[in-house]
Amino acid sequence: MVETYTEALDWIHGRTHFGVRPGLSRVSYLLKQLGNPQDQLKIIHVAGTNGKGSTVTYLQELFLAKKMKVGTYTSPYIVVFNERISINGKPISNEELIQLVNKVQPIVQRMDETTTELQGITEFEVITAMMFDYFLTENVEVAVIEVGLGGLLDCTNVIHTPVVSGITTIGLDHIDILGNTVEEIARQKAGIIKKNCPVVTGNISPAAMTVIQKIAKEKKAILYRLNEEYHVQGENHFGDFIFRNQLASLDSLHTPLMGRHQVDNAALAIQLFQVYMIQEKLTYTKELIQEGLERAFIAGRMETISDNPLIIIDGAHNVPAVQKLKETIHSTVIETNVDIKRINILFAAIDTKDSLGMISILEDIPNSELILTSFQNDKACSVGELVTLSGLTHRVYSDWQEAMTHIVVGMKADEALVITGSLYFISDVRKKLIETPIVSIEKKIKQLAIDVL
């Protein structure tokens, strides 16, 4: 039994040494002991390589605009662990987390004492089970659940009958687990498609879509595809767009999140929202959709943390995400900030990602300079590892705070800084620069300069 928040987190994180173990047997057993709460919830299940977090955020705001009680399950966290399990945008409280740990801990202990495959339930499996139990106890009207890894064997795939499922994008990521072709990865993502349950897809390549269409047909799941069953037209680089499908024609929509890909994510969320509302026989208005989209915000995703100097943080943590970042830097950073002529890019990664692939893309961004660094995390790539991979030696710093300080001190008025890479890295940066709002960001940077230089 745990008594404090720290003890609860220590117990949860203590399951990390079991690693990633695809499969549903352990989490299914734990959920059965809890009364199978996942079967008693109305759920939207969201998978995809990138775009899941944005899509979940848009959906949360759309349901909040409808005055519905919405639970969201996301990973990883940027600010605090509790945000992974949230209701109406409010993270689970420390006290509620303690209660959940004390509820599942005895069951997990009994599982560990067996000699079967039930031993060694992982951290993500434990959190997932607690999330379902919490959402049922709190009587959420809709739960928006983000897949952790893949789909088919991800522990969130204990969801048997979602109201609707979504697949955002498919790219080469986690190839050691999911497969090394887009078709293999698509097969894993499409594992969340359930019999007779509709599914909505985002910006998917033809090769991956062929796999998804085949599985949807086998499951007799109605499929809604971007630019087929629903359409989006971006009017400019400022997040303005038009949405069209057989049900509605929505003009003058806007997303405050930066990047052309966010228009696709917003359109996917609208289609998911509409399908959900139809399935549940609920009504909505164009104004409701406009209101919901306008309120969308995601910490650490093309987030401006300082205007003077211009500093943006973005958790572009795999090759497809970095490619989107490359496009976004010019479309929404340089083109919309006429005074910015040059970009400094500070990058750090973890050792399970294609660091060389990401570095190659970042190096190719015009009018920019790439700086490599590292951060405090067991999974973080050291600067030496990044140098060995890339061959870059001209600007490297083992400590990101030292790197950022040197960059900012030397920046000219027409330069900006984009800090990117691992979401764990972005979390550290954000905590240092934002989460202690005692002084302005400019003063914090100056203080870092004093401390470092």
C-alpha positions as CSV (number, residue, x, y, z in Angstrom):
1,M,0.0,0.0,0.0
2,V,1.3,3.5,-0.9
3,E,0.6,6.6,1.1
4,T,2.1,9.4,-0.9
5,Y,2.1,10.6,-4.5
6,T,5.9,9.9,-4.7
7,E,5.4,6.3,-3.5
8,A,2.6,5.8,-6.1
9,L,4.8,7.1,-8.9
10,D,7.7,5.0,-7.7
11,W,5.6,1.9,-7.8
12,I,4.2,2.6,-11.3
13,H,7.7,3.5,-12.7
14,G,9.0,0.4,-11.0
15,R,7.3,-1.6,-13.6
16,T,9.5,-0.1,-16.4
17,H,12.1,-2.8,-16.0
18,F,9.7,-5.3,-17.6
19,G,10.1,-3.2,-20.8
20,V,7.7,-3.3,-23.8
21,R,5.9,-6.6,-24.0
22,P,3.3,-6.6,-26.8
23,G,0.2,-8.7,-25.9
24,L,-3.1,-8.4,-24.2
25,S,-3.2,-11.3,-21.7
26,R,-1.8,-9.5,-18.7
27,V,-3.8,-6.3,-19.1
28,S,-7.0,-8.3,-19.9
29,Y,-6.6,-10.3,-16.7
30,L,-6.1,-7.1,-14.6
31,L,-9.1,-5.5,-16.2
32,K,-11.2,-8.6,-15.5
33,Q,-10.4,-8.3,-11.8
34,L,-11.6,-4.7,-12.0
35,G,-14.9,-5.6,-13.6
36,N,-13.9,-4.9,-17.3
37,P,-14.5,-1.2,-17.1
38,Q,-13.4,-0.8,-20.8
39,D,-16.5,-2.6,-21.9
40,Q,-18.8,-0.1,-20.2
41,L,-17.4,3.1,-21.7
42,K,-18.1,4.9,-25.0
43,I,-14.8,5.1,-26.6
44,I,-12.9,6.7,-29.6
45,H,-9.7,4.8,-30.2
46,V,-6.9,6.6,-32.0
47,A,-3.8,5.0,-33.5
48,G,-1.1,6.3,-35.9
49,T,2.6,7.1,-36.2
50,N,2.2,10.9,-35.7
51,G,-0.7,13.2,-35.1
52,K,-2.4,11.2,-32.3
53,G,-1.9,13.7,-29.7
54,S,-3.2,16.6,-31.8
55,T,-6.2,14.6,-32.9
56,V,-7.0,13.7,-29.3
57,T,-6.7,17.3,-28.3
58,Y,-9.0,18.5,-31.0
59,L,-11.6,15.9,-30.0
60,Q,-11.3,16.8,-26.4
61,E,-12.1,20.5,-27.2
62,L,-15.0,19.5,-29.6
63,F,-16.6,17.5,-26.8
64,L,-16.0,20.2,-24.3
65,A,-17.7,22.7,-26.6
66,K,-20.7,20.3,-26.6
67,K,-20.5,20.4,-22.7
68,M,-19.8,16.7,-22.5
69,K,-17.6,15.1,-19.9
70,V,-14.6,13.7,-21.8
71,G,-11.7,11.6,-20.6
72,T,-8.4,11.5,-22.5
73,Y,-5.6,9.1,-22.3
74,T,-2.3,10.2,-23.9
75,S,1.5,9.5,-23.8
76,P,4.1,10.6,-23.0
77,Y,3.5,13.5,-20.7
78,I,5.1,16.9,-21.2
79,V,4.5,18.7,-17.9
80,V,3.4,16.2,-15.3
81,F,2.7,12.5,-15.2
82,N,-0.9,13.0,-14.2
83,E,-1.8,14.6,-17.5
84,R,-1.7,11.2,-19.2
85,I,-5.1,10.5,-17.6
86,S,-7.3,13.6,-17.8
87,I,-11.0,14.5,-17.6
88,N,-12.1,17.7,-19.3
89,G,-8.5,18.7,-19.7
90,K,-7.8,18.4,-16.0
91,P,-5.1,15.8,-15.0
92,I,-6.0,13.2,-12.4
93,S,-5.3,14.4,-8.9
94,N,-2.4,13.0,-6.8
95,E,-5.0,11.7,-4.3
96,E,-7.0,9.9,-7.0
97,L,-3.8,8.4,-8.4
98,I,-2.8,7.1,-5.0
99,Q,-6.3,5.5,-4.6
100,L,-5.9,3.7,-8.0
101,V,-2.5,2.4,-7.2
102,N,-3.8,0.9,-3.9
103,K,-6.6,-0.6,-5.8
104,V,-4.5,-2.4,-8.5
105,Q,-1.4,-3.1,-6.5
106,P,-2.7,-6.2,-4.6
107,I,-3.9,-7.7,-7.9
108,V,-0.6,-7.1,-9.6
109,Q,1.2,-8.6,-6.7
110,R,-0.8,-11.8,-7.0
111,M,-0.1,-11.8,-10.8
112,D,3.6,-11.5,-10.1
113,E,3.5,-14.5,-7.7
114,T,2.1,-16.8,-10.3
115,T,4.3,-18.9,-12.6
116,T,2.3,-18.0,-15.7
117,E,2.5,-15.4,-18.4
118,L,0.6,-13.0,-16.1
119,Q,3.9,-12.2,-14.4
120,G,5.6,-8.9,-15.1
121,I,2.8,-6.7,-16.2
122,T,4.4,-3.5,-17.6
123,E,4.1,0.2,-16.5
124,F,1.9,1.1,-19.6
125,E,-0.4,-1.9,-19.0
126,V,-0.9,-0.9,-15.3
127,I,-1.6,2.8,-16.2
128,T,-4.0,1.7,-19.0
129,A,-6.0,-0.5,-16.6
130,M,-6.1,2.3,-14.0
131,M,-7.3,4.8,-16.7
132,F,-10.3,2.6,-17.7
133,D,-11.3,2.1,-14.1
134,Y,-11.0,5.8,-13.3
135,F,-13.0,6.9,-16.4
136,L,-15.8,4.5,-15.5
137,T,-15.8,5.6,-11.8
138,E,-16.0,9.2,-12.9
139,N,-18.8,8.5,-15.4
140,V,-17.2,10.2,-18.4
141,E,-19.6,10.5,-21.3
142,V,-16.9,9.7,-23.9
143,A,-13.3,8.5,-23.6
144,V,-10.7,9.3,-26.2
145,I,-7.9,6.8,-26.0
146,E,-4.5,7.1,-27.7
147,V,-2.7,3.9,-28.7
148,G,0.7,3.6,-27.0
149,L,2.6,1.5,-29.6
150,G,1.2,0.1,-32.8
151,G,-2.3,-1.1,-32.3
152,L,-3.0,-4.8,-32.8
153,L,-1.0,-5.8,-29.7
154,D,-1.0,-2.6,-27.8
155,C,-2.6,-3.0,-24.4
156,T,-5.3,-0.3,-25.2
157,N,-6.6,-2.8,-27.8
158,V,-8.7,-4.5,-25.1
159,I,-11.4,-2.1,-26.4
160,H,-13.8,-4.4,-28.1
161,T,-16.5,-2.1,-29.5
162,P,-15.3,1.5,-29.9
163,V,-18.0,3.9,-31.1
164,V,-15.4,4.9,-33.8
165,S,-11.7,4.4,-34.4
166,G,-9.2,6.7,-36.1
167,I,-5.8,6.1,-37.8
168,T,-3.9,9.4,-38.2
169,T,-0.7,8.7,-40.2
170,I,1.5,5.7,-40.9
171,G,5.3,6.0,-41.2
172,L,8.5,4.0,-40.4
173,D,8.8,4.2,-36.6
174,H,9.4,1.5,-34.0
175,I,10.5,-0.8,-36.8
176,D,12.1,-3.2,-34.4
177,I,8.7,-4.0,-33.0
178,L,6.1,-3.1,-35.6
179,G,7.9,-4.1,-38.8
180,N,10.2,-2.4,-41.3
181,T,7.8,-1.7,-44.1
182,V,4.8,0.7,-44.2
183,E,2.6,-2.3,-45.0
184,E,3.7,-4.2,-41.9
185,I,3.2,-1.1,-39.7
186,A,-0.2,-0.4,-41.3
187,R,-1.3,-4.0,-40.4
188,Q,-0.4,-3.3,-36.8
189,K,-2.1,0.1,-36.7
190,A,-5.2,-1.4,-38.4
191,G,-5.4,-3.9,-35.6
192,I,-7.6,-1.4,-33.8
193,I,-10.4,-1.8,-36.4
194,K,-13.2,-3.8,-34.9
195,K,-16.1,-5.6,-36.5
196,N,-18.9,-3.3,-37.6
197,C,-17.2,-0.3,-35.9
198,P,-16.5,2.7,-38.3
199,V,-13.0,3.9,-38.8
200,V,-11.6,7.2,-40.0
201,T,-8.2,7.6,-41.6
202,G,-6.0,10.7,-42.0
203,N,-3.1,11.3,-44.4
204,I,-2.2,7.7,-45.3
205,S,0.0,6.6,-48.2
206,P,-1.5,4.3,-50.9
207,A,0.5,1.3,-49.8
208,A,-0.7,1.6,-46.2
209,M,-4.2,2.4,-47.3
210,T,-4.4,-0.8,-49.3
211,V,-3.8,-2.8,-46.1
212,I,-6.3,-0.7,-44.1
213,Q,-9.0,-1.1,-46.7
214,K,-8.6,-4.8,-46.8
215,I,-8.9,-5.2,-43.0
216,A,-11.8,-2.8,-42.8
217,K,-13.6,-4.8,-45.5
218,E,-12.9,-8.1,-43.6
219,K,-14.3,-6.4,-40.4
220,K,-17.3,-4.9,-42.2
221,A,-16.2,-1.6,-40.8
222,I,-17.3,1.6,-42.7
223,L,-14.2,3.5,-43.8
224,Y,-14.0,7.3,-44.0
225,R,-10.9,8.4,-45.9
226,L,-9.3,11.8,-46.2
227,N,-9.9,13.3,-49.7
228,E,-12.4,10.5,-50.4
229,E,-15.3,10.4,-48.0
230,Y,-14.3,13.7,-46.4
231,H,-12.2,16.6,-47.8
232,V,-10.1,19.5,-46.5
233,Q,-8.7,22.5,-48.2
234,G,-6.2,24.7,-46.5
235,E,-6.7,28.3,-47.4
236,N,-3.3,29.6,-46.2
237,H,-0.4,28.9,-43.8
238,F,-2.2,30.5,-40.9
239,G,-4.4,27.4,-40.0
240,D,-7.5,28.5,-41.9
241,F,-9.3,25.8,-43.8
242,I,-12.5,24.4,-45.3
243,F,-14.0,21.0,-44.4
244,R,-16.4,19.1,-46.7
245,N,-18.2,15.7,-46.5
246,Q,-21.7,14.4,-47.3
247,L,-23.0,15.7,-44.0
248,A,-21.7,19.2,-43.9
249,S,-19.8,22.0,-45.6
250,L,-17.9,24.0,-43.1
251,D,-16.1,27.2,-44.1
252,S,-13.9,29.6,-42.2
253,L,-12.5,27.0,-39.8
254,H,-9.3,27.7,-38.0
255,T,-6.7,25.8,-35.9
256,P,-4.3,27.7,-33.7
257,L,-1.7,24.8,-33.9
258,M,1.1,25.5,-36.4
259,G,1.8,23.4,-39.5
260,R,-0.2,22.3,-42.6
261,H,-0.4,18.8,-41.1
262,Q,-2.5,20.2,-38.2
263,V,-5.2,21.1,-40.7
264,D,-5.3,17.4,-41.7
265,N,-5.4,16.4,-38.0
266,A,-8.2,18.9,-37.3
267,A,-10.2,17.5,-40.3
268,L,-9.7,13.9,-39.0
269,A,-10.9,15.0,-35.6
270,I,-14.0,16.7,-37.1
271,Q,-14.9,13.5,-39.1
272,L,-14.4,11.4,-36.0
273,F,-16.5,13.8,-34.0
274,Q,-19.3,13.7,-36.6
275,V,-19.3,9.9,-36.8
276,Y,-19.5,9.7,-33.0
277,M,-22.4,12.1,-32.8
278,I,-24.3,10.2,-35.5
279,Q,-23.7,6.9,-33.8
280,E,-24.9,8.3,-30.5
281,K,-27.7,10.3,-32.0
282,L,-26.4,13.6,-30.7
283,T,-26.6,17.0,-32.4
284,Y,-23.9,19.7,-33.0
285,T,-23.5,23.0,-34.8
286,K,-20.9,24.6,-37.1
287,E,-20.3,27.2,-34.3
288,L,-19.6,24.4,-31.9
289,I,-16.9,22.9,-34.2
290,Q,-15.4,26.4,-34.7
291,E,-15.3,27.0,-31.0
292,G,-13.7,23.6,-30.2
293,L,-10.9,23.9,-32.8
294,E,-10.0,27.5,-31.7
295,R,-9.3,26.3,-28.1
296,A,-6.9,23.6,-29.1
297,F,-3.5,23.8,-27.5
298,I,-0.7,21.2,-27.0
299,A,2.3,21.9,-24.9
300,G,5.6,21.2,-26.7
301,R,4.2,21.0,-30.2
302,M,5.3,24.0,-32.3
303,E,4.9,26.0,-29.1
304,T,6.2,29.5,-29.0
305,I,7.8,30.0,-25.5
306,S,9.4,33.3,-26.3
307,D,8.7,36.1,-28.7
308,N,11.9,38.1,-28.1
309,P,14.0,36.2,-28.9
310,L,11.7,33.9,-30.9
311,I,12.0,30.4,-29.4
312,I,9.8,27.5,-30.5
313,I,9.8,24.0,-29.0
314,D,8.5,21.0,-30.9
315,G,8.6,17.3,-30.0
316,A,9.5,16.1,-33.5
317,H,10.7,12.7,-32.3
318,N,10.8,10.5,-35.4
319,V,11.6,10.9,-39.1
320,P,8.0,11.7,-40.3
321,A,7.6,14.3,-37.6
322,V,10.9,15.9,-38.4
323,Q,9.9,16.1,-42.1
324,K,6.7,17.9,-41.0
325,L,8.8,20.2,-38.9
326,K,11.0,21.0,-41.9
327,E,7.9,22.0,-43.9
328,T,6.4,24.0,-41.0
329,I,9.6,26.0,-40.3
330,H,9.3,27.7,-43.6
331,S,5.5,27.8,-44.0
332,T,4.7,29.1,-40.5
333,V,7.9,30.4,-39.0
334,I,9.8,32.2,-41.7
335,E,6.9,33.2,-44.0
336,T,4.8,34.5,-41.2
337,N,7.6,36.2,-39.4
338,V,9.1,38.5,-42.0
339,D,11.9,39.6,-39.8
340,I,13.2,36.1,-39.3
341,K,15.9,35.1,-41.9
342,R,17.8,32.3,-40.1
343,I,16.9,29.4,-37.9
344,N,19.1,27.8,-35.2
345,I,18.0,24.2,-34.5
346,L,18.9,22.5,-31.2
347,F,18.4,18.8,-31.4
348,A,18.5,15.8,-28.9
349,A,17.2,12.3,-29.3
350,I,16.7,9.0,-27.5
351,D,18.5,5.8,-28.6
352,T,15.4,4.0,-29.9
353,K,14.8,6.4,-32.8
354,D,16.4,6.9,-36.2
355,S,18.6,9.8,-35.1
356,L,20.6,9.8,-38.4
357,G,17.5,10.0,-40.4
358,M,16.2,13.0,-38.4
359,I,19.6,14.8,-38.5
360,S,19.8,14.4,-42.2
361,I,16.5,16.1,-42.7
362,L,17.3,18.9,-40.2
363,E,20.7,19.5,-41.9
364,D,18.8,20.1,-45.2
365,I,16.7,23.0,-44.0
366,P,17.7,26.1,-45.8
367,N,19.0,29.1,-43.9
368,S,19.5,27.1,-40.7
369,E,22.3,25.7,-38.5
370,L,21.9,22.5,-36.6
371,I,23.3,22.1,-33.1
372,L,23.5,18.7,-31.4
373,T,23.1,18.2,-27.6
374,S,21.9,15.7,-25.0
375,F,19.9,15.7,-21.8
376,Q,19.5,13.7,-18.6
377,N,17.6,10.5,-19.4
378,D,18.6,6.9,-19.4
379,K,17.5,6.6,-23.1
380,A,19.1,9.8,-24.3
381,C,21.7,9.6,-27.0
382,S,25.0,11.1,-25.9
383,V,26.6,13.8,-28.0
384,G,29.3,11.3,-28.9
385,E,26.7,8.9,-30.3
386,L,25.1,11.6,-32.4
387,V,28.5,12.8,-33.7
388,T,29.4,9.2,-34.6
389,L,26.2,8.8,-36.5
390,S,26.2,12.1,-38.3
391,G,29.8,13.1,-38.6
392,L,28.9,16.6,-37.4
393,T,31.4,18.2,-35.0
394,H,31.3,21.9,-35.6
395,R,28.5,22.7,-33.0
396,V,27.9,20.2,-30.3
397,Y,27.2,20.6,-26.6
398,S,26.9,17.8,-24.0
399,D,24.5,20.0,-21.9
400,W,21.4,21.5,-23.6
401,Q,21.3,24.4,-21.2
402,E,24.8,25.5,-22.1
403,A,23.9,25.0,-25.8
404,M,20.8,27.1,-25.6
405,T,22.5,29.8,-23.7
406,H,25.4,30.1,-26.2
407,I,22.9,30.1,-29.1
408,V,20.6,32.8,-27.6
409,V,23.5,35.1,-26.5
410,G,24.9,35.0,-30.0
411,M,21.6,35.3,-31.9
412,K,21.0,38.3,-34.1
413,A,17.6,40.1,-34.3
414,D,16.7,38.2,-37.5
415,E,17.3,34.8,-36.0
416,A,15.1,32.3,-34.2
417,L,15.7,29.2,-32.2
418,V,13.8,25.9,-32.7
419,I,14.4,23.3,-30.0
420,T,13.3,19.8,-31.1
421,G,13.7,16.1,-30.9
422,S,12.6,13.7,-28.2
423,L,9.4,14.5,-26.3
424,Y,11.4,13.7,-23.1
425,F,13.9,16.4,-24.1
426,I,11.2,18.9,-24.8
427,S,9.6,18.1,-21.5
428,D,12.9,19.0,-19.7
429,V,13.3,22.2,-21.7
430,R,9.7,23.3,-21.0
431,K,10.0,22.6,-17.3
432,K,13.1,24.7,-17.1
433,L,11.8,27.6,-19.1
434,I,8.1,27.7,-18.4
435,E,7.0,25.7,-15.4
436,T,8.5,28.1,-12.8
437,P,6.8,31.4,-13.9
438,I,8.6,33.6,-11.5
439,V,10.2,35.8,-14.1
440,S,9.9,36.3,-17.8
441,I,11.4,33.9,-20.3
442,E,13.9,36.6,-21.3
443,K,15.1,37.0,-17.7
444,K,15.4,33.2,-17.3
445,I,17.6,33.0,-20.4
446,K,19.8,35.8,-19.1
447,Q,20.0,34.0,-15.8
448,L,21.0,30.8,-17.6
449,A,23.7,32.8,-19.4
450,I,25.1,34.0,-16.0
451,D,25.0,30.5,-14.6
452,V,26.5,28.8,-17.6
453,L,29.0,31.3,-19.1
